[in-house]
Amino acid sequence: MSDSMNVILLEKLPEGGLRQIEERLWSAAMIAALEHVNYLVVDGREYETIEGRLNVDSGHLELLLVPMQSV
């Protein structure tokens, strides 16, 4: 059994749509870290994690994110 999973990061747009930020293979340790974090940094941009969905049909973990406002 593999200790990694494909993770898809989706940004929730202000008008309600979704935009795929990236798809990447995550290790089991990175997935386990989601239990302890509320924010992710991707390409230098910070996002708040809103919810996650395990898509059993495709074998992907999908994370819904909203961008944090820059100060």
Backbone hydrogen bonds, N-H to C=O, Kabsch-Sander energy under -0.5 kcal/mol:
donor,donor_aa,acceptor,acceptor_aa,energy
5,M,26,W,-2.4
6,N,59,G,-0.6
7,V,24,R,-3.1
8,I,61,L,-2.8
9,L,7,V,-0.5
9,L,22,E,-2.7
10,L,8,I,-0.5
10,L,63,L,-3.0
11,E,19,R,-3.3
12,K,65,L,-3.2
13,L,11,E,-0.7
13,L,17,G,-3.0
16,G,13,L,-2.4
19,R,11,E,-2.0
21,I,9,L,-2.8
21,I,19,R,-0.5
22,E,9,L,-1.1
24,R,7,V,-2.4
26,W,5,M,-3.2
26,W,24,R,-0.5
28,A,3,D,-2.0
31,I,27,S,-2.0
32,A,28,A,-2.4
33,A,29,A,-1.6
34,L,30,M,-0.7
34,L,31,I,-1.1
35,E,32,A,-1.6
36,H,33,A,-2.1
37,V,33,A,-0.6
40,L,47,Y,-2.6
42,V,40,L,-0.5
42,V,45,R,-2.8
45,R,42,V,-1.9
47,Y,40,L,-3.0
48,E,66,V,-3.1
49,T,38,N,-3.1
50,I,64,L,-3.1
51,E,64,L,-1.0
53,R,62,E,-2.7
55,N,53,R,-0.8
55,N,60,H,-3.0
56,V,54,L,-1.1
59,G,55,N,-2.2
60,H,55,N,-1.3
61,L,6,N,-2.3
62,E,53,R,-3.3
62,E,60,H,-0.6
63,L,8,I,-2.8
64,L,51,E,-3.0
65,L,10,L,-3.2
65,L,63,L,-0.5
66,V,48,E,-2.0
68,M,46,E,-2.6
